[in-house]
Amino acid sequence: MDFQEHWEKVYRANKPSEVSWTQEIPEISLHFIHSFHLPKSAPIIDIGGGDSKLVDHLIKEGYQDLTVLDISKTAIEKARRRLGGLAGRIHWRVCDITNFQPTRKYKLWHDRATFHFLITEKQVSSYLKAASEAVDYQGFVTMGTFSTNGPDKCSGLEVTKYNEETLAYQLNEGFEKIKCITEDHLTPFKTKQNFLFCSFKRK
């Protein structure tokens, strides 16, 4: 399957109100980010950020060095249009995360709902290699994936579900777990998807 074309089709065909992951206010992500007490100048990258509104909130809060990476050019174009003049303050990267080769360091790697789409050992290994290279000394990772009580598929694709132990195991080589929580995400269709959110610190 051509995953880039798959996601281009998803974003071309659907409004934010027509995809399950949409959040007006990404409260859990913001909670974790605030818990790290990062300076507003800290470089932050949002993996699979696409058309997410997390970056909108971070700009309003005064964060100055934001990167959004997504496999879909269409998703990023939608976000740029939504942000208008503020879009020029964001670093935008169209890239499959499994092919991402970081050229700089970040103090925070944020990922809500990308990692669980990686279902092969090679995909997971490539992702973790990129994260390990990208996250700076004493930097942080916050990750939201489908929990073991979450759905088996999303957007027509198989997913890998995690509990606290299995997610921590995947990141164990380079990162130390701080804490994990679960959340029932209410989709625009009024259905619930159970997410696991964990934070980690660079070893």
C-alpha positions as semicolon CSV with decimal commas, in nm:
position;residue;x (nm);y (nm);z (nm)
1;M;0,000;0,000;0,000
2;D;0,114;0,355;-0,077
3;F;0,052;0,513;0,264
4;Q;0,116;0,865;0,142
5;E;-0,152;0,835;-0,125
6;H;-0,388;0,677;0,129
7;W;-0,360;0,977;0,359
8;E;-0,380;1,225;0,073
9;K;-0,715;1,069;-0,021
10;V;-0,836;1,083;0,339
11;Y;-0,758;1,452;0,375
12;R;-0,887;1,544;0,029
13;A;-1,218;1,368;0,090
14;N;-1,293;1,469;0,448
15;K;-1,347;1,781;0,655
16;P;-1,213;1,787;1,015
17;S;-1,563;1,702;1,137
18;E;-1,553;1,385;0,925
19;V;-1,239;1,223;1,069
20;S;-1,231;1,051;1,406
21;W;-0,917;1,208;1,551
22;T;-1,031;1,571;1,536
23;Q;-1,002;1,772;1,860
24;E;-1,089;2,138;1,902
25;I;-0,880;2,154;2,218
26;P;-0,609;1,885;2,257
27;E;-0,632;1,895;2,636
28;I;-0,426;1,585;2,717
29;S;-0,144;1,683;2,481
30;L;-0,134;2,032;2,630
31;H;-0,137;1,888;2,983
32;F;0,171;1,680;2,911
33;I;0,351;1,963;2,731
34;H;0,287;2,201;3,021
35;S;0,417;1,940;3,267
36;F;0,764;1,957;3,109
37;H;0,801;2,331;3,194
38;L;0,985;2,401;2,872
39;P;1,096;2,753;2,783
40;K;0,891;2,912;2,507
41;S;1,199;2,904;2,284
42;A;1,231;2,523;2,309
43;P;1,216;2,344;1,971
44;I;0,906;2,124;1,947
45;I;0,809;1,881;1,671
46;D;0,457;1,744;1,625
47;I;0,470;1,408;1,447
48;G;0,169;1,344;1,225
49;G;0,045;1,689;1,322
50;G;-0,117;1,744;0,984
51;D;-0,438;1,938;1,030
52;S;-0,428;1,913;1,411
53;K;-0,500;2,229;1,610
54;L;-0,227;2,162;1,866
55;V;0,004;2,404;1,687
56;D;-0,266;2,676;1,701
57;H;-0,273;2,653;2,079
58;L;0,105;2,643;2,113
59;I;0,144;2,957;1,902
60;K;-0,115;3,136;2,117
61;E;0,078;3,031;2,427
62;G;0,392;3,191;2,288
63;Y;0,599;2,891;2,176
64;Q;0,841;3,014;1,912
65;D;1,008;2,710;1,751
66;L;0,743;2,473;1,620
67;T;0,771;2,205;1,352
68;V;0,479;2,006;1,212
69;L;0,559;1,688;1,023
70;D;0,300;1,489;0,832
71;I;0,292;1,236;0,551
72;S;0,010;1,428;0,380
73;K;0,080;1,746;0,188
74;T;-0,296;1,809;0,177
75;A;-0,322;1,799;0,557
76;I;-0,043;2,050;0,595
77;E;-0,191;2,278;0,329
78;K;-0,521;2,276;0,520
79;A;-0,341;2,372;0,841
80;R;-0,150;2,651;0,666
81;R;-0,473;2,795;0,525
82;R;-0,639;2,777;0,867
83;L;-0,351;2,958;1,037
84;G;-0,325;3,227;0,772
85;G;-0,046;3,474;0,850
86;L;0,068;3,268;1,148
87;A;0,161;2,975;0,923
88;G;0,488;3,143;0,833
89;R;0,602;3,100;1,193
90;I;0,586;2,719;1,167
91;H;0,840;2,482;1,011
92;W;0,640;2,246;0,789
93;R;0,771;1,905;0,683
94;V;0,595;1,668;0,442
95;C;0,752;1,332;0,521
96;D;0,673;0,971;0,606
97;I;0,796;0,940;0,964
98;T;0,962;0,606;0,883
99;N;1,183;0,793;0,633
100;F;1,248;1,096;0,852
101;Q;1,614;1,191;0,893
102;P;1,638;1,468;1,154
103;T;1,880;1,750;1,080
104;R;1,842;1,920;1,418
105;K;1,756;1,845;1,781
106;Y;1,421;1,896;1,955
107;K;1,336;1,934;2,322
108;L;0,993;1,779;2,267
109;W;0,870;1,509;2,029
110;H;0,489;1,499;2,033
111;D;0,288;1,227;1,863
112;R;-0,084;1,175;1,896
113;A;-0,217;0,893;1,677
114;T;0,076;0,824;1,444
115;F;0,274;0,550;1,619
116;H;-0,017;0,306;1,634
117;F;-0,036;0,297;1,253
118;L;0,310;0,136;1,240
119;I;0,243;-0,237;1,237
120;T;0,570;-0,392;1,119
121;E;0,895;-0,428;1,310
122;K;1,077;-0,232;1,039
123;Q;0,834;0,060;1,061
124;V;0,858;0,074;1,440
125;S;1,238;0,047;1,431
126;S;1,266;0,332;1,178
127;Y;1,039;0,552;1,386
128;L;1,231;0,489;1,708
129;K;1,563;0,553;1,534
130;A;1,436;0,892;1,414
131;A;1,307;0,980;1,760
132;S;1,634;0,878;1,922
133;E;1,832;1,096;1,681
134;A;1,595;1,392;1,706
135;V;1,531;1,428;2,079
136;D;1,795;1,632;2,256
137;Y;1,965;1,556;2,587
138;Q;1,708;1,592;2,865
139;G;1,437;1,625;2,602
140;F;1,093;1,469;2,619
141;V;0,854;1,250;2,422
142;T;0,479;1,250;2,467
143;M;0,289;0,985;2,276
144;G;-0,079;0,904;2,236
145;T;-0,173;0,566;2,087
146;F;-0,478;0,345;2,086
147;S;-0,492;0,150;2,411
148;T;-0,571;-0,220;2,430
149;N;-0,934;-0,108;2,471
150;G;-0,918;0,101;2,156
151;P;-1,034;0,016;1,802
152;D;-0,867;-0,247;1,586
153;K;-0,872;-0,024;1,278
154;C;-0,873;0,345;1,199
155;S;-0,926;0,518;0,865
156;G;-0,940;0,175;0,699
157;L;-0,597;0,072;0,831
158;E;-0,488;-0,189;1,084
159;V;-0,335;-0,048;1,402
160;T;-0,115;-0,172;1,685
161;K;-0,268;-0,125;2,030
162;Y;-0,061;-0,067;2,342
163;N;-0,076;-0,081;2,717
164;E;0,158;0,104;2,950
165;E;0,410;-0,181;2,964
166;T;0,428;-0,252;2,590
167;L;0,461;0,114;2,495
168;A;0,731;0,173;2,756
169;Y;0,913;-0,135;2,626
170;Q;0,926;0,008;2,274
171;L;1,092;0,328;2,395
172;N;1,298;0,170;2,670
173;E;1,633;0,185;2,490
174;G;1,653;0,562;2,473
175;F;1,382;0,696;2,702
176;E;1,264;0,664;3,061
177;K;0,890;0,659;3,126
178;I;0,751;0,942;3,338
179;K;0,380;0,864;3,351
180;C;0,087;0,723;3,154
181;I;-0,286;0,794;3,151
182;T;-0,580;0,674;2,944
183;E;-0,849;0,886;2,786
184;D;-1,177;0,821;2,610
185;H;-1,158;1,044;2,304
186;L;-1,504;1,148;2,186
187;T;-1,501;1,155;1,806
188;P;-1,702;1,403;1,597
189;F;-1,942;1,111;1,540
190;K;-2,003;1,084;1,919
191;T;-1,827;0,748;1,946
192;K;-1,547;0,677;2,193
193;Q;-1,189;0,570;2,124
194;N;-0,973;0,476;2,421
195;F;-0,623;0,627;2,401
196;L;-0,311;0,567;2,605
197;F;-0,092;0,874;2,660
198;C;0,259;0,838;2,800
199;S;0,543;1,079;2,861
200;F;0,912;0,993;2,852
201;K;1,243;1,166;2,921
202;R;1,561;1,117;2,720
203;K;1,805;0,892;2,904
